[in-house]
Amino acid sequence: MATTQGPITALLNRWSEGDAEAFPQLMALAYDDLRAIAHRRLLTTGGGGTLATTALVHETYLRLAGREGGAWASRAHFYAFAAHAMRHILVDRARQAHAERRGGDAVRIPLEESAVGAADGSADVLGVDEAIERLAERHPRMARVVELRFFGGLSVPEVAGVLNASIRSVEREWTRAKAYMMESLADDDSG
């Protein structure tokens, strides 16, 4: 019995098999989704300084193009990789801004309730990145949930789709991850 593939999955498969023409077609189909993810991320981070939605999508495009296809498991895998690329772009920008200030405070990004759990708290993008790395050492999937929610701007149902998990499982992991992240960020602020 043949399985039905969506157009993005079909293009991912073609690209994975070495069809160079598939990548521009894939990006044309995925562009609006990537812009929505980038827009949500930049809204959450207070505009991203000088980085605009289109610039974040274009930098993500360059990182994806540099991957030369690869073994894409699914449409969800592609969007997870894009969210991961966006995370690293934002972290790289924050590190650059931090270095330019020669020891000044890291770029501050407010975290609303939906991002990591603080209704009125804030954390810097570098601190969040480090906390995610620590979480990944013990709970890799919970770290992916945080990455997809915070850096990818994905909703719980979208994260469930990317991770091929139930919404309830993602909700549980998100609740636990928020608690861990808030504790980790508080420890960073006090230490």
N, C-alpha and C positions, 0 to 999 in steps of 0.2 A: 504494500500500500504506500503510495507516494504522499509525502508531506507537503503542505502548501507553505511556501515562503513568501514573506512580504518583500516589497521591492528593496528595502534597505538590506535585509538579510541576503537577498540574491546578489546585490552589488558587493556586499562584503565578501561573499564567497568568490565572486569573480575576481575581486581585488586580491584576495588571499592566494588565488591560483595564478597571479601574475598579470592579470589584465589591467594595464595602466589606464585604460580609458574608463574603467569602473570608478576610480577615485573621484574625478570631477563630477560624475553623475551622482555618486553617493553624497558628496558634499552639497550639491544642489538640493537633494532631497532632505538632508539632515540640517541644513543651514538654519531654518526657522527654529527647530528644536534647540540647536546649540546657542542661538541668540537668546532664546527664552531662559535657558540655564544660566548663561553669562549675565543676563540682565538681572535675574533674581539674585545671583551671587553678588553683583556689584551694588544692588540696592541694599542688601544686608550689610555690606562693608562700608556703606556711606559714600558710594560713588567711586571707590577705588582710586581716588586722587586723580592722576592724569590718565588713567586707563579707562577707556570707554568700552561699552559693550562690543562694538564692532571690532575694536582693537584686540580684546580678549578672545573673540571668536577667531580672528585672523591668526593670532599667535597659536591658538589651539590647532587651527588648520595646518600651520607649519609643522607642529609637533606630530600631528597625525600623518602628514605627507612624508615626514622623515622616517616613519615606521615601515615604509615599503610593504604594505600589505600585512603579512603576518597571518597567524592562525586565529582569525576572529571566530569565536564560538557562536556569537549571536549578535543581534541588534543591541541587546542589553549590554553585552561585553563592550561593544563599540562606545556606547554612551558612558559606561563606567570608565573606560580609558580616557574619554574626553573630559570627564569630571576630574579625573586624576591629573591630567595635563593642566587643567585650569587651576587646580590647587597649587601645582608647582610653579606656574606662571605667577600667581599671586604671591607665593612665598618668595620667589626670586625677586620680585618687585619690592617687597617689604624689606628684604635683606639689603638690596641696593639702596633704598631710601635710608635705612638704618646706618649703613656704612657712610653714606654721604653726610650724615649729621654728626659723624665723628664721635660716637659714644652717646648721642642723645637718645631719648626714649624711642623705642620701636614704634612703627606705625601702629596707631591704635585703631581697632575696628570694634564697633559696638556689636555685642551679641544679644539678639533678642531671644525671647522665650523659645522660638522655633529653631533657633540655631544650635545652642548648646544648653539652654536652660536658664540663663539668668535674665530675669525680667528687666533689671535695670543695670546689670553689670556690663563690663567691657573687658576685652582681652585683646592682645595683639596677635596678628596673624602668625607671627613666628612662634609665640607661646602656644597657640592652638595647634600648629604643625608639630611642635615638639611633644605636646600632650598626646596627639594622635599616634605619633611614633611609639611612645611609651605604651599606649593602649594596645597597639598592634603586636607588641612583643608577647602580651598575655592573651589577648582576645582579637585576633586578626579580623574576624567578621564584624565585630562591634566597631573596630576602627574604620572598616569600609563603610559601615552605616553612617558614621560621623562624617567621613570624607564626602560621601554622596549627598548627605543632607546639608552640611555646612559649605563645602567648596563647590559641590555640584548643584546646590539649590533644589534638589529633588524632593518631592513630597514622599511621605511614607509609602503610599501605593506604588510610586515610581521606583523607589528603592527596592521594594519587594519584587518588582518585575526585573530589575537589574540583577538582583542576587538570587533570583529564582526561589524565593522564600514566601511564606505566607505573610500577609499584612500583620497578623497578630504576633508572629515571631519578630518581625522588624520592630513593631511597637515595643515589645519587651526589651529587645536589644537597645533600642533608642533610649528608653527610660534608664536602663543601666549605664549606658554610655554617657548620657547627660550627667548623671551623678558622678561618674568617674572623672569626666572632663572638668566639671565644676570644682571638684576636690583638687585635681591636679593643677588647675589654673590658680586656685586659691593658695596652694602650696608654693607655686612659682612666685606669686605676689608677696608672700610672707618671707620667702627665703632669699 
